[in-house]
Amino acid sequence: MRELETNMQLSGLTASELAERLGISADDVTRSLAMDNPNPLHVWMVRDALETAVREAGKEPVPYSSMTEANRKKAAEWFGAGDYR
């Protein structure tokens, strides 16, 4: 998903730094960013952490086209995604 990659760039974080914040591996972060058979829960974790990191960097995150607040409820029902901001 292009929005994840753009927000990653805006955040100024590396995959390792983001992984450390989330308690997952850098490989999990990379798979989530590339949408390369990622764990869906990790994708939501990365999404939320990037939103926070971009704001911490003094920037405005790029809005998400499919990982919207409206879809968060569905994600919670499907695979237990919470709010990781």
Secondary structure as GFF3:
##gff-version 3
##sequence-region A 1 85
A	DSSP	alpha_helix	2	11	.	.	.	ID=ss1
A	DSSP	alpha_helix	15	22	.	.	.	ID=ss2
A	DSSP	alpha_helix	26	34	.	.	.	ID=ss3
A	DSSP	alpha_helix	40	56	.	.	.	ID=ss4
A	DSSP	alpha_helix	69	79	.	.	.	ID=ss5
###
